[in-house]
Amino acid sequence: MAEPESTVINTDVKQKDPSEALVIAVTTRAIFNLEEEHQLYLEKGKEEYVRHQQANQDKPLPPGTAFAFIQAAQYVNKMILESNPAEKGLFDILVLSNNSPEGGVRIINSAKHYGLEISKFCFVSDEDSTQYLKSHRVKLFLSADRTDVCNALRRGVSAALVFQQEVQAPSTPLRVAFDGDAVLFSDETDQVFQEQGLEGAMQYERAMEAVPIGEGPMKAFAMHLGKIRKKFSQEESPIRTYLVTARSGRDMGIRAIKTLREWGLAIDEAFFMDGAPKGPILAQIQPHIFFDDGLHNIQGAQDVGVPSAWVPSCC
């Protein structure tokens, strides 16, 4: 497997062992707000974009949607190392960019300006940069490009699409919220619902109650997150996880809970919304990131200022 055209190792940051760490790859447009620059790229082309970035290389980019999530992961690392300086099971963040290294100086300077512990900056000339995710042992990929996300999901990497939004950085601990069906779990029950309606889906769930639900695209990431969470007692954990699902607790909640137990995945709080809007409960939780496969739920989260990532099921 070829390496990215140029990988810049951040010597200011202690390098992690990718075989032990939870590696998260974010694109530049996911971690920083590059909407104006991206528009320039689309309208005037790559050369003008690079020229603009070079002229502004000492001007820090504003934070993007995934910025607070990465900051909170960094806080977890700090807590882990305070209790065990030799611990290798840490978050490892790398930035993936389709730009040339010349245009990437501003990205590196912005990360340093904010004190972000980015281990590597990978500048990739290939059209499909996701081909490098597996070689870097990436467990979660966040991008503002739908094609990138679909390619990553096809490669078996947990991935989601972030939409640029104004984000108020929530305080620590790291809070991550997941939808259930087609996100943590497979979409098998969703498919029954589409074909047979709510009554059919409830009957299916009752018949399958003892059988764990299939794995969804975010299950692998959630399991790695849970592994880091287990380093702490529940009271002292700097990580909080939530299930916010459209399922009803009475009719369709039992199988979901049994599945999580079967996987050994501890969730701090589970909310069975029974089809109600998720926005109000997300506003209470204030997660650093919320994963959902429904664009209406993503919009509802954005409306209350919650950083959201769409897990497309229709790639």
Phi, psi and omega in degrees: 000125179290148176277160175305156183307321179210123176245120179260115177279129179277101184287350177281348185243136175294125183288140181266162174271107185297341178284342180251333188276164170264101186274125177243126176253130177235143174278163182300323181283348175275322185269333178237157176275102182243027186297317179296316180294322179294321177298319177299317179300315182292323186273322188248347178098173188294319183299316180294322177298312180298318179301316179297315181295321178293321180293335183247024189296338179263005178261110184299139176286146176291153179300147176255190187299321184272001186300309183295325177298316180293320177300317181292324176297322178297321177297320178299316177304316180301316180294319180297312184290334175294324181273334179208094183300341181267357184299135180251348180279075186242170168283137177233118186254130172233149180254130181249129182223141175274003182273166175283158177302328180299319179278353184265356181301322180296325178296312180297315179297322179295317179298317179293322179303318183271358181071029180282134181272071176272120183288317185219148171244116184252115180258114192243126180273340181295149179296320179257092182286346183289349179296343181267356185296315183294321181294334176267004179058042181288133180254342176213133179235125178243128183217158175262009182243120185297322180299317177303313183296315179297319178298318180295316179298321178295332178276002177083019179258132174302125185211153180208155182262124177259140176256137183294129179207158175287126184237126170275118184297112178290161179284169175288163007282174176295124180239124182235127181244136181239141162287167180266278186296133180071008176233282173286317182260168174290175181263022185301317181287326175301319181294320177296319179299317180296324185273324189238359180081180185297317181298318178296320179294321179293320177296318179299316180296318179296319181292330185258013189307324183273356183256122179302144176291149178297165182281138175262176185295339181258003183297317183299315178297316181299323179293318177294322177297318179297327179295318177292320181299327182290351177288347183238157170288161182299323183291326186258002186293133175273012178234132174235133181239148186222143169252121178235098189239151178287349179301154171271141181293323186289314188263331188229010183275331186298315182295322179298314181294318178297323180295314179299320179295318179298323179285342186075027181258109180278129176244132183293316181217140178237131180240116178260105193276347179052041176085355181287158178302142182271342184310308183301319181287325177294326177297328177285317183291320185054057179290156174285337175201144180232124181257128179210153178263354181259121181296331177293326177287324176298315179297318179297323178291317179298324181298334178254015173078020181267125177299127189232153180222124184271130177256096186290133178258003185239040179292000000 
